[in-house]
Amino acid sequence: MLATRLLFSALIFVHPALARATPSDVEPVDVESAPPAKADKAPGSHFLVEGHAGFGVAGANGVALGGMLGAGGRVPSTPLRLYLVGELAQSTSEHQRTSEGTTEVVEYEAMDASLGLRGYVPVYGRLRFFTDALVGRTLITTSEDSELTRAHEWTNLFAVAAGLQLRVVDELSCGVRGRVGFADDSAGFSSPGTGQRWSLGATLTAHF
């Protein structure tokens, strides 16, 4: 450092303009320093529109279809995202019923209308785990081979679901979802004595 100051002092006599610069003004250049990391500016979504399709695995053995709308966002200071959601879901099934020594096929159709909450938590990268809790009403429609009329019955509904979704792009994700609905078993649609309808399906969700 002393040698550097003596060199600058000598140069000042040769060219006074160099007096404007001092060794303290000269900062070393760190050639190995990395550029600052870019901030994640991906916008968070506040609304979702989802469609799902699958099949019944217990308590219903037919097709299961549905759609969902939701609005929400991130819980401050946590990775959790919560949405208020509304769902319409339909499932069908066929069961054999024996009455007075005669066995006949009874067709069931359940239309669920429910409201609830969905929560998301990140698993790894763009993979996320989600869970739903919903309450509402179910319209159960039954028809028998021997009858041309269809019977309708409303029952209370509580449903829970869980699954995994992969955020393919910021606006779209796909995944799998398992769902179980608990309803009054008097109509005979659900698994005997349980009031449960289990289904498994694929989901496609738009985020905006």
Residue pairs with C-beta under 8 A, 6 or more apart in sequence:
1 23
4 23
5 23
8 18
8 22
8 23
11 18
12 18
12 19
42 170
43 170
44 73
44 74
44 81
45 170
45 171
45 207
45 208
46 71
46 72
46 73
46 208
47 69
47 70
47 71
47 207
47 208
48 68
48 69
48 70
48 71
48 83
48 85
48 118
48 205
48 206
48 207
48 208
49 67
49 68
49 69
49 70
49 205
49 206
49 208
50 67
50 68
50 69
50 70
50 203
50 204
50 205
50 206
51 66
51 67
51 68
51 203
51 204
51 205
52 64
52 65
52 66
52 67
52 68
52 177
52 201
52 202
52 203
52 204
53 63
53 64
53 65
53 66
53 201
53 202
54 63
54 64
54 177
54 199
54 200
54 201
54 202
55 61
55 62
55 63
55 64
55 199
55 200
55 201
56 62
56 63
56 64
56 91
56 92
56 93
56 197
56 198
56 199
57 198
57 199
57 200
58 191
58 196
58 197
58 198
59 93
59 189
59 190
59 191
59 194
59 196
59 197
59 198
60 91
60 92
60 93
60 108
60 110
60 189
60 190
60 197
60 198
60 199
61 93
61 94
62 91
62 92
62 93
62 94
63 91
63 92
64 89
64 90
64 91
64 92
64 179
64 199
64 201
65 89
65 90
65 91
66 87
66 88
66 89
66 90
66 112
66 201
67 87
67 88
67 89
68 85
68 86
68 87
68 88
68 118
69 85
69 86
70 83
70 84
70 85
70 86
70 118
71 83
71 84
72 81
72 82
72 83
72 84
72 118
73 81
73 82
73 83
74 80
74 81
75 81
75 82
79 121
79 122
80 119
80 120
80 121
81 119
81 120
81 121
82 117
82 118
82 119
82 120
83 117
83 118
83 119
83 120
84 115
84 116
84 117
85 115
85 116
85 117
85 118
85 132
85 134
86 114
86 115
87 112
87 113
87 114
87 115
87 116
87 132
87 134
87 136
87 159
88 111
88 112
88 113
89 111
89 112
89 114
89 159
89 179
89 181
90 109
90 110
90 111
90 112
91 109
91 110
91 112
91 197
91 199
92 107
92 108
92 109
92 110
93 107
93 108
93 110
93 189
94 105
94 106
94 107
94 108
95 105
95 106
95 108
95 188
95 189
96 103
96 104
96 105
96 106
97 103
97 104
97 105
97 106
97 144
97 188
104 144
104 145
104 146
105 144
105 145
106 142
106 143
106 144
106 145
106 188
107 142
107 143
107 144
108 140
108 141
108 142
108 187
108 188
108 189
109 140
109 141
109 142
110 138
110 139
110 140
110 141
110 181
110 183
110 189
110 197
111 138
111 139
111 141
112 136
112 137
112 138
112 157
112 159
112 181
113 136
113 137
113 138
113 139
114 134
114 135
114 136
114 137
114 157
114 159
115 134
115 135
115 136
116 132
116 133
116 134
116 135
116 136
116 159
117 132
117 133
118 130
118 131
118 132
119 130
119 131
120 128
120 129
120 130
120 165
121 128
121 129
121 130
122 128
122 129
123 129
123 164
126 166
126 167
126 168
126 173
127 164
127 165
127 166
127 167
128 164
128 165
128 166
128 167
128 173
129 162
129 163
129 164
130 162
130 163
130 164
130 165
130 175
131 160
131 161
131 162
132 159
132 160
132 161
132 162
132 179
133 159
133 160
134 157
134 158
134 159
134 160
134 161
135 156
135 157
135 158
135 159
136 157
136 159
137 154
137 155
137 156
137 157
138 154
138 155
138 156
138 157
138 181
138 183
139 152
139 153
139 154
140 152
140 153
140 154
140 155
140 183
140 187
140 189
141 150
141 151
141 152
142 150
142 151
142 153
142 187
142 188
142 189
143 149
143 150
143 151
153 186
153 187
155 183
155 184
155 186
155 187
156 183
156 184
157 181
157 182
157 183
158 181
158 182
158 183
159 179
159 180
159 181
159 182
160 179
160 180
161 177
161 178
161 179
161 180
162 177
162 178
163 175
163 176
163 177
163 178
163 203
164 175
164 176
165 173
165 174
165 175
165 203
165 205
166 173
166 174
166 175
167 173
167 207
168 174
170 207
171 206
171 207
171 208
172 204
172 205
172 206
172 207
173 203
173 204
173 205
173 207
174 202
174 203
174 204
174 205
175 202
175 203
175 205
176 200
176 201
176 202
176 203
177 200
177 201
177 202
177 203
178 198
178 199
178 200
179 198
179 199
179 200
179 201
180 196
180 197
180 198
180 199
181 196
181 197
182 195
182 196
183 189
183 190
183 195
183 197
184 195
185 192
185 193
185 194
185 195
189 197
190 196
190 197
191 197
